[in-house]
């Protein structure tokens, strides 16, 4: 079973390298690979589920709408039990984040970077891609979705549903 899981992880990495992701319009192979999507209401604990699987606090926290873009989180189990844990973002390939507080900050910064140019939109369907390498995680891909929104934004502004 471990070999199958490693193969699935490798296939997902190849898809990403070729530009095919879960959000690609013509995603053929990616959509055939196993992924857990965490959905639910706003502030219902979706992000906490992902953090529990990773065993680290690294996702943005706050009140109101916190997860404002889908986070595609690929976990890659390292064979060396002493290997250093690190994260890599799809928008910043090659940079290894070993400080999980910096990962949180980068998620917040990347969210703001995109949304500030979207004419006041509260959430975006454009995902952030993060791969976490660790000896303490299973080979698994999960997606943290923004929560279901009430009829107005946290700031009291009307919003329109976003197709995610």
Number of C-alpha atoms within 10 A of each C-alpha: 6 9 8 9 16 16 13 19 21 14 15 24 18 14 17 15 11 9 11 19 22 22 15 11 8 11 14 13 13 21 15 10 13 14 17 12 15 18 16 14 13 18 19 12 14 20 24 18 13 19 14 10 14 18 12 12 16 19 20 15 15 8 8 13 18 20 24 21 25 23 23 24 24 23 23 24 20 18 10 10 10 10 12 11 19 16 22 19 21 15 11 11 9 10 12 16 16 15 12 17 15 13 23 15 14 17 22 18 12 14 21 14 11 14 18 11 9 12 7 10 17 23 25 18 15 15 21 18 20 21 18 24 23 22 18 19 16 18 21 19 20 17 22 24 23 25 24 14 19 12 12 12 16 14 9 9 11 12 15 12 10 10 6 13
